[in-house]
Amino acid sequence: MHTRSSRKRTKLETEPEKGLEEQKKLVMQELGTVIELESHAFARSLYHDLASNSSIESFLKTSRFYSLRERRWKIPQNLAKLLDSNYCTPFRNIVASVVRHFWRDATRQGCREVVDTHATDLQHCLADPPAHTSRPSLVIKAKGPSFQLPCVRIGQSLAKIGFSNTAACIEIQPEGGELPVSEQLARAAIYARQIFVQQPNRRYARVLGISGHHLRLFHFDRSGAQYTPPLDFNDDPHTLVRIIIGLSSPNEAVIGLDTSIQWQVENGRKVGGTLTTRAANDTEKVYPLVYLDPLFTRFHLYGRGTTCWTVSDPGSSDRLLVKDSWRSEDTTAEHVHLQDALDVPGVAQMVSFEPERGQTQDLRLFEHGNPPTFHNRIECRIVMKSYTQPIIHFTSAKQLLCALRDAISGHKTLFQKGTLHRDIWIQNILLGIPGANPGERGVLIDLDMASRRDRYGNHPLVNWQIGIPLYQSVMVLHSAELEEDQVLIPHDYLDDLESFFYVLTCIVYTYDCHGVSYPANELLKRWQKITGSTAATAKEVFLTRRRFIPDPISRRWPQALLDVFFDFRIFLLPLVQEKIAVMEMEAEDPEECLKQFAFNAEQNYDEVLRIFDAGIEALEKADNECPVAPQEVPKDSLASSVQQRSLAGKRSRSSEADSQPVAKRHHLSPERL
């Protein structure tokens, strides 16, 4: 078994496709660790429950595309022998004959059909550049409660085939035209990514690769990818047939779909849907989908794969949020933290949960146990109360301050219970429902990266891989590039309070008091481009500047909000400087400093809340919240730059990080604190 690092593969020259090199670069960055299997055990172990050896043997005896006497498939060795010069034709004939034989009803009903797409551009998701398309050699076209005709861009005609109605892809290279395995992997990953994106209830995807008279099976799930060594399908025709049977199965669970989410389809398009889960009393409950598409989804192949659905409670008609994700098995499940948050104002409230709906290790086969490079992930589902939109949809300065204030208050209560959020950013703070009472005007969500206090009262060491750099504290940013004479210290509540300040900073710099967005400021543009110690130093400088808001920006906000901004900065500055001194081993007693931070937690939280309360009170007394009327400005600001990139999901290194990065660094032992 070999492991390939997806970051170290070389570019290979291939036939041109639209944006192919750009697509390969994108997908290989998000693929994670790739495992190259050394044996055929995985490929040969699959789908035995779908077809017996005797049934496959019977098929081979009657197939006009297999020579029983020669024990080989009837594939021309020379492309010149093909009447239409299409090297995909003989393989399409083989695959189609298998599908027709073993899935007669499905093919008769049009639910499964083998389509030659080697010359057809399959459109990528609408979030990708319009030029991005792919041409798998063959696809197994599908109809059913998880499939629909492809979405099209304005001005395009309706397509009949795309990744949204594809059960599986097959990539073919003829004898003598085989591509290196790294290139095969890249292409398979591109197809798999689009299947995941355009089929949001996908749990895993498999791509069959055929090179000459050999096959490889590429498997993709939230733990990354693995692929088999080349297998001669003339020597082992049963495995080829069985894989085709599995990839074309009418049973959507077999091909990798989560059948607890299903849609009603009319005229090829989804028109309604349901989500089935386990209620709090462990009974099955069916929720209608409010929207056909997820409210939120992560496009990366590797990682948590978080997908959020808005559903309606049939009993109360209340809207609920269902969050599906794949957590790393060595992390605490989010529902554990949400149980601590029950009845805590300012924090998302859980209704029910399914802690283990599956594991990625069950989707694979390792002969000698999980290899060290494989990180198992566990599929989880949480049903929560639904709130409104992220905080950037505020419409007044008062609403903004109230939302931040109540989210910080919820953070305080959660911290007192032993849970630290560790992933504060602009999308994890929601506005409360209209007319919400104080304490519930802002809601903190997404406790995937939260940590529990250990028996010494500490949380894990700062980890630069957790969170989004734009909002990370100075200490967390420094942890990416520590010098030999510096030490790691535990992530604490002050790091999260500092992240709340950067949320406020981003909003002040890119909006006005009515929620109108403005072109991104140079400060935030710079913060987006830098990471590690460089970013940490930039934020240190920002905190120490006397005049740190340009006049054009300050004029967009009432003085009461600016006072909150200034006072929040003044509060943080000495604490950040003390923590830097601890990190650089310059403090007289580093451990005592950390103890004082912990001892003063309630006092520090209360001071921040006092700052916000004073600002809210001042705004309530003011006759006019904003000194100027809102201006009509181009929406090319946060909505298209900061908001849709760093503000809305650009994480450090990989899209997900679940554990402390392995590094030889000094740190203050939690046992000594």
JODAMO-V145412 format. One record per residue. RES is the residue in one small letter. PHI is phi in whole degrees, 0 to 359 (NA if undefined). PSI is psi in whole degrees, 0 to 359 (none if undefined). BURIAL is # if it has 24 or more other C-alpha atoms within 12 Angstrom, else .. Layout:
RES,PHI,PSI,BURIAL + RES,PHI,PSI,BURIAL
This chain:
m,NA,133,# + h,237,151,. + t,246,133,. + r,249,132,# + s,276,123,. + s,292,351,# + r,267,354,. + k,247,13,. + r,277,143,. + t,273,155,. + k,285,140,. + l,236,141,. + e,282,128,. + t,223,174,. + e,300,142,. + p,292,137,. + e,225,161,. + k,296,113,. + g,66,24,# + l,299,313,# + e,297,320,# + e,296,319,. + q,297,316,# + k,298,317,# + k,299,317,# + l,296,310,# + v,288,326,# + m,287,335,# + q,290,331,# + e,255,7,# + l,279,332,# + g,80,205,# + t,284,135,# + v,247,130,# + i,253,125,# + e,263,111,# + l,288,148,# + e,262,344,. + s,236,172,# + h,268,9,# + a,301,318,. + f,297,309,# + a,299,321,# + r,280,348,# + s,271,347,# + l,275,146,# + y,65,25,# + h,293,336,. + d,285,348,. + l,268,334,# + a,203,131,# + s,278,164,. + n,299,322,. + s,292,322,. + s,291,324,. + i,292,320,# + e,296,321,. + s,296,320,. + f,297,315,# + l,298,325,# + k,294,330,. + t,257,352,. + s,286,132,# + r,278,0,. + f,253,9,# + y,226,134,# + s,263,108,. + l,292,326,. + r,293,316,. + e,272,351,. + r,54,52,. + r,205,158,# + w,282,149,# + k,275,81,# + i,240,123,# + p,301,136,. + q,282,339,. + n,240,124,. + l,297,337,. + a,296,339,. + k,283,348,. + l,283,130,. + l,297,321,. + d,257,7,. + s,58,22,. + n,259,106,# + y,293,345,# + c,281,339,# + t,302,309,# + p,297,325,# + f,288,322,# + r,299,320,# + n,299,317,# + i,295,309,# + v,298,315,# + a,296,323,# + s,293,324,# + v,294,313,# + v,297,317,# + r,295,322,# + h,289,315,# + f,268,340,# + w,233,61,# + r,302,310,. + d,298,318,. + a,295,320,# + t,286,324,# + r,296,325,. + q,274,358,. + g,78,15,. + c,281,335,# + r,223,132,# + e,210,133,# + v,272,125,# + v,236,133,# + d,280,115,# + t,239,19,# + h,294,342,# + a,242,17,. + t,245,129,. + d,279,115,# + l,268,121,# + q,291,138,# + h,281,174,# + c,300,158,# + l,296,339,. + a,285,341,. + d,277,161,. + p,303,143,. + p,303,332,. + a,285,350,. + h,279,114,# + t,221,168,# + s,222,158,# + r,228,78,# + p,299,151,# + s,298,310,# + l,225,151,# + v,227,153,# + i,262,101,# + k,290,141,# + a,228,147,# + k,237,145,# + g,159,182,# + p,288,359,# + s,245,1,# + f,241,154,# + q,205,163,# + l,298,151,# + p,297,146,# + c,290,150,# + v,233,155,# + r,279,161,. + i,303,131,. + g,92,352,. + q,265,149,. + s,281,156,. + l,295,128,. + a,270,148,. + k,264,343,# + i,221,140,# + g,190,184,# + f,289,342,# + s,284,343,# + n,231,41,# + t,243,124,# + a,283,322,# + a,197,159,# + c,246,150,# + i,231,126,# + e,250,129,# + i,238,132,# + q,237,126,# + p,288,165,# + e,306,128,. + g,90,348,. + g,242,23,. + e,294,141,. + l,267,154,# + p,302,154,. + v,298,328,# + s,296,323,# + e,287,321,# + q,299,317,# + l,298,316,# + a,299,316,# + r,293,316,# + a,299,321,# + a,294,322,# + i,299,314,# + y,296,315,# + a,298,320,# + r,299,316,# + q,293,326,# + i,296,316,# + f,298,315,# + v,291,316,# + q,271,354,# + q,233,82,# + p,293,353,# + n,259,22,# + r,286,135,# + r,257,325,# + y,203,164,# + a,220,145,# + r,232,140,# + v,237,129,# + l,267,124,# + g,253,134,# + i,236,123,# + s,233,111,# + g,63,242,# + h,246,29,# + h,238,153,# + l,237,152,# + r,229,145,# + l,248,122,# + f,259,126,# + h,243,133,# + f,232,130,# + d,212,190,# + r,284,357,# + s,264,2,# + g,119,226,# + a,217,157,# + q,213,155,# + y,216,156,# + t,270,161,# + p,289,163,# + p,296,135,# + l,240,126,# + d,288,111,# + f,279,355,# + n,282,323,# + d,286,331,. + d,227,71,# + p,293,333,# + h,298,320,# + t,293,318,# + l,300,312,# + v,299,315,# + r,295,321,# + i,295,317,# + i,298,318,# + i,301,315,# + g,293,318,# + l,291,339,# + s,252,9,# + s,303,137,# + p,290,344,# + n,282,110,# + e,296,332,# + a,294,325,# + v,294,324,# + i,272,3,# + g,109,16,# + l,258,149,# + d,274,106,# + t,279,3,# + s,284,348,# + i,244,117,# + q,223,153,# + w,238,154,# + q,269,133,. + v,240,129,. + e,230,130,. + n,53,37,. + g,84,356,# + r,238,147,# + k,291,136,# + v,235,348,. + g,187,168,. + g,195,169,# + t,223,157,# + l,231,125,# + t,253,132,# + t,215,182,# + r,261,127,# + a,283,177,. + a,299,331,. + n,268,17,. + d,66,25,. + t,258,156,. + e,288,136,. + k,226,134,. + v,251,124,. + y,249,132,# + p,291,141,# + l,284,131,# + v,285,319,# + y,239,147,# + l,292,326,# + d,258,159,# + p,298,150,# + l,292,326,# + f,207,143,# + t,208,147,# + r,265,130,# + f,276,343,# + h,296,139,# + l,295,311,# + y,270,141,# + g,123,204,# + r,289,334,# + g,58,36,# + t,301,129,# + t,226,127,# + c,245,134,# + w,241,143,# + t,261,124,# + v,234,168,# + s,243,132,# + d,285,116,# + p,296,338,. + g,279,317,. + s,250,347,. + s,69,7,. + d,290,146,. + r,276,140,# + l,232,160,# + l,247,127,# + v,251,124,# + k,246,117,# + d,257,136,# + s,201,165,# + w,241,103,# + r,272,151,# + s,293,138,# + e,294,344,# + d,264,14,. + t,247,157,# + t,287,134,# + a,296,145,# + e,298,327,# + h,296,335,# + v,295,315,# + h,292,322,# + l,291,333,# + q,294,323,# + d,296,331,# + a,272,359,# + l,303,130,. + d,67,14,. + v,268,114,# + p,298,144,# + g,87,3,# + v,229,142,# + a,306,141,# + q,253,128,# + m,274,141,# + v,258,315,# + s,200,170,# + f,205,153,# + e,240,105,# + p,287,334,# + e,213,99,. + r,260,357,# + g,159,169,# + q,222,147,# + t,293,332,# + q,294,337,# + d,282,348,. + l,269,356,# + r,235,180,# + l,218,116,# + f,245,122,# + e,297,327,. + h,240,38,. + g,85,170,. + n,296,129,. + p,291,158,. + p,302,331,. + t,276,352,. + f,270,129,# + h,245,108,# + n,292,142,# + r,234,147,# + i,246,131,# + e,279,128,# + c,233,155,# + r,222,133,# + i,231,132,# + v,256,126,# + m,231,162,# + k,296,144,# + s,266,143,# + y,244,217,# + t,248,227,# + q,260,167,# + p,302,161,# + i,299,337,# + i,294,352,# + h,266,19,# + f,298,157,# + t,237,359,# + s,207,158,# + a,298,322,# + k,296,316,# + q,300,320,# + l,299,309,# + l,295,321,# + c,296,319,# + a,294,314,# + l,296,317,# + r,301,314,# + d,286,329,# + a,294,320,# + i,294,321,# + s,297,318,# + g,296,322,# + h,299,319,# + k,298,311,# + t,298,319,# + l,296,319,# + f,295,321,# + q,296,334,# + k,275,356,# + g,106,4,# + t,247,132,# + l,243,128,# + h,295,304,# + r,73,3,# + d,219,55,# + i,280,123,# + w,203,179,# + i,293,333,# + q,273,350,# + n,263,9,# + i,237,117,# + l,254,154,# + l,285,141,# + g,291,167,# + i,295,152,# + p,306,134,. + g,79,14,. + a,298,148,. + n,287,156,. + p,308,136,# + g,103,337,# + e,235,17,# + r,279,346,# + g,220,144,# + v,229,130,# + l,269,129,# + i,235,177,# + d,65,83,# + l,259,25,# + d,303,320,# + m,263,8,# + a,294,159,# + s,230,157,# + r,256,144,# + r,295,136,# + d,276,183,. + r,292,346,. + y,265,1,. + g,88,12,# + n,250,159,# + h,256,169,# + p,303,160,# + l,298,154,# + v,304,141,# + n,223,108,# + w,296,345,# + q,278,353,# + i,258,123,# + g,102,179,# + i,251,127,# + p,310,322,# + l,302,332,# + y,248,358,# + q,289,150,# + s,288,166,# + v,302,318,# + m,294,317,# + v,296,319,# + l,296,318,# + h,299,330,# + s,296,344,# + a,286,336,# + e,218,55,# + l,288,142,# + e,277,170,. + e,297,330,. + d,265,16,. + q,247,158,# + v,234,149,# + l,279,142,# + i,234,162,# + p,297,146,# + h,293,132,# + d,227,182,# + y,298,333,# + l,293,326,# + d,297,320,# + d,289,321,# + l,298,321,# + e,297,323,# + s,295,322,# + f,301,321,# + f,296,321,# + y,288,333,# + v,298,312,# + l,298,320,# + t,301,311,# + c,299,321,# + i,290,315,# + v,300,320,# + y,281,345,# + t,232,5,# + y,222,171,# + d,249,184,# + c,289,353,# + h,258,2,# + g,88,10,# + v,280,131,# + s,273,150,# + y,234,162,# + p,305,141,# + a,300,135,# + n,287,153,# + e,299,328,. + l,301,310,# + l,290,326,# + k,300,319,# + r,291,316,. + w,300,329,# + q,291,331,# + k,270,342,. + i,248,156,. + t,219,179,# + g,59,215,# + s,297,328,# + t,297,316,# + a,293,321,# + a,299,315,# + t,296,320,# + a,298,321,# + k,287,326,# + e,300,315,# + v,298,317,. + f,300,318,# + l,292,332,# + t,267,350,. + r,291,137,. + r,288,312,. + r,252,88,. + f,249,13,# + i,233,118,# + p,300,150,. + d,304,317,. + p,301,329,. + i,280,315,# + s,297,331,# + r,290,346,# + r,276,355,# + w,233,147,# + p,291,153,# + q,300,327,# + a,299,320,# + l,288,321,# + l,298,325,# + d,297,320,# + v,299,315,# + f,301,311,# + f,296,314,# + d,293,324,# + f,298,317,# + r,296,315,# + i,299,321,# + f,297,317,# + l,285,324,# + l,308,305,# + p,296,328,. + l,291,319,# + v,297,318,# + q,295,322,# + e,295,320,# + k,292,325,# + i,297,319,# + a,298,322,# + v,295,314,# + m,300,320,# + e,271,9,# + m,60,32,# + e,260,346,. + a,289,145,. + e,299,319,. + d,221,86,. + p,305,317,# + e,293,325,# + e,292,324,. + c,299,315,# + l,295,323,# + k,296,322,. + q,292,322,. + f,303,313,# + a,293,317,# + f,297,326,. + n,268,12,. + a,303,308,# + e,298,319,. + q,297,319,. + n,291,317,# + y,302,314,# + d,298,325,. + e,293,318,# + v,296,316,# + l,296,324,# + r,297,319,. + i,300,315,# + f,291,320,# + d,299,321,# + a,296,319,# + g,294,318,# + i,296,318,# + e,297,319,. + a,295,321,# + l,293,322,# + e,296,329,. + k,277,340,. + a,286,145,. + d,285,330,. + n,220,124,. + e,290,327,# + c,237,132,# + p,289,344,. + v,227,154,. + a,288,150,. + p,299,141,. + q,257,150,. + e,278,115,. + v,231,157,. + p,299,141,. + k,274,41,. + d,259,20,. + s,270,238,# + l,302,326,# + a,298,332,# + s,246,345,. + s,242,276,# + v,300,311,# + q,297,318,# + q,270,351,. + r,248,267,# + s,294,324,# + l,289,339,# + a,234,34,# + g,135,4,# + k,276,101,# + r,265,164,# + s,288,141,# + r,57,264,. + s,261,171,# + s,287,339,# + e,231,152,# + a,210,126,# + d,243,347,# + s,216,167,# + q,297,131,# + p,296,142,. + v,285,122,. + a,198,147,. + k,270,96,. + r,227,151,. + h,290,148,. + h,205,157,# + l,280,117,# + s,299,130,. + p,301,330,. + e,296,338,. + r,265,353,. + l,270,none,#
